Amino acid sequence: MEKIYFIFGIHNHQPVGNFEHVFHWACKNAYLPFFNVLKDYPDVKITLHCSGILFSWIKKNYPALLEEIVLMVDSGQVEVMTGGFYEPILPFLPDRDKIGQIEKLTKFIKENIGCQPKGIWLAERIWDQHLVKALVETGIEYVALDDTHFKMAGLGDADLGGYYTTEQEGETLKIFPISKKLRYMIPFAMPNDILEYFKNKANEGSSLLVMADDGEKFGVWPETFKHVYQDGWLRNFFNMLEENKKWLISTTFSEYLKTHKSKGRIYLPMASYEEMMEWSLPPLAQMELEDLKEKVKHFPDVEQWNKFLKGGLWWNFFTKYSESNNMHKKMLYMSKKVNKMKNMVKKRKDTTAKADLKKACDELWQGQCNCSYWHGVFGGLYLGHLRKAIYEHLIKAEKITDLYFNSAKDFWQKVEQIDFDGDGEEEILVRNSVFNFYFDLNKGGSLFELDYKPKNINIINTLKRTKEAYHRRVLDYSGNIKETNFSQPASIHNSVIAKEKGLEDYLAYDWYSRSCLVDHFFHPDVDFNGFKRCHYGEQGDFINQPYISRLKKEKNKIILGLEREGNVWVEDEMVPVYVKKNITFHKEGLLINYEIINLGKNLISVWFASEFNFSFSNSDDFQCHYYIPEITLENNLFSSSGKTPEISQFGMKDKYYGLDINMTFNFPCSVWYFPIETVSLSEGGLEKRYQGSVVLPNWKIKLKSDQSFKFEINKLIRSYDNSG
């Protein structure tokens, strides 16, 4: 046999904010058993990457595993790669944060494992050519990317047996292609089938094959623990490697670089692995691409065609999901504030200030963990606890910087008018000692972020219901759960299962963002269930239209006026209506004074509602519930739905978040309430997810010409004792 080298790369990671029991479960089912098998095969070499999040957790909870890794590194069996400590998507970070995150993980590896990493693992293998200079600056010599990147640059399979060199401004970096074929075969194909693939590639003249992918597929992905360990797949695979080691040479990236030259210079396009680029597309385009790829499967030389069929850029997630964009822009906003603090601290000889800066940087970097910013076959953005963690760390960073820009003792308030979300239009940010209030003037003057600093939580962290390409598979199941007992597990990219029946009943889609102070004018025939599914008659043009802002500042008081002269359909006539909401900010929340004026000539009857959306920790736990002093609710959990009679107060308590939100109305009203629940995809399959709760006070009013209706909503937000 012709000789061929094989690099086996393992990437292990758990996101910031993931549950502690998930860390333990993944460690016991994937990370520990993998190394327990590997240590019995000293001739089998791997290259390992663990995110700093996971490495730190292993050091604290499973120190014996870290010691085992150190021994394997010392023997030359394991090479360790660095990366961004908190597993960020490096291209979406400012360079100062890219470099800081890489240096932090590199330092951890040197201090705890005793080696200097030469390679880097890029989160989700997302590449941008401008990364080269920053990576080289941190001492990186090589990176591994998917062969998809290389094929998009015009290469074919015959060109991929080795590594290439790329450059930026004369700084050079080595780039290895990762085999998609092996990613799909390992650990799902039988070792003998994989061996035949190695033989074929060796006979074709390939000198190197690389498989680098998630370590969770070795025990955590569905059915893989039984397959990989109990049924002996991993031992059989390692046995196969050792039995053929004379021609199938197990090596690491750094070892291969010592004995082999680059195949030449290359420049790769901005890309990720093939599936990620498909997920970033809008749903219709994604479905069209899926259908086209299905047709091409029947073409001769299918791979020749497939390399020209690509999805979108990772950045498209910021247009696909406004919630992802808001988190990203919050992160950039905080990066600037932390950098401003850094410039201030530089001028001081103050060890406390330097410690504060280090803490602020670390909180910021935790808020850059990639998992919450996108969605594909992994839950990601759809997992509320992961989104919460991003905001939690960004708010913590902000609180540290606040101490350097504002008085720590007095109640302070500030207003900024900036293009926060990068859409070319300005938003209004009102910040004080206790809260952040972010308003989108061009979307109905709605409140899209409300941070309660004492609990480090964004209360409006509700994901709207968005159509996904995989939702057509939900309808294919017709309410039946797909059988999950596979004779042999399949890659999660190839298999989608329904985890529960009736998911098709939850396929409702929102045409506007789930924010607060969303101004509705309902058709007289709107019913509760129709509105709950966002299938109802909207008679006004206020929700997605611009409001004018007027700002009034008094001592320790800011009043933000938001107003719009719009139109409301009343029967068969479009009537001009003026809506004004004056918002006063105080230490316990905000006071909203509404005024609705009939600018038409005739008497009108209108049905007005101001929508509020809140995110809570749990929808089915008695510790999280609604409360109404005037009446008793039969079911007061956040998973419940209902309509109240006219009331003057409506409250919500969440003991796990430590929140008590109380809304009072000086003009009694009915309140509608229901959960926002999505159908999303995760490693385990299709599932229903609670995203937040809608609270909708509404009033049916009659107005003569030039007559106004005024009412007040006082929203109090307090810490709730969660000790009991």
Summary of the structure (lengths in Angstrom):
residues: 724
radius of gyration: 28.1
end to end distance: 69.6
largest distance: 92.7
contacts: 2462
relative contact order: 0.09
helix: 35%
strand: 30%
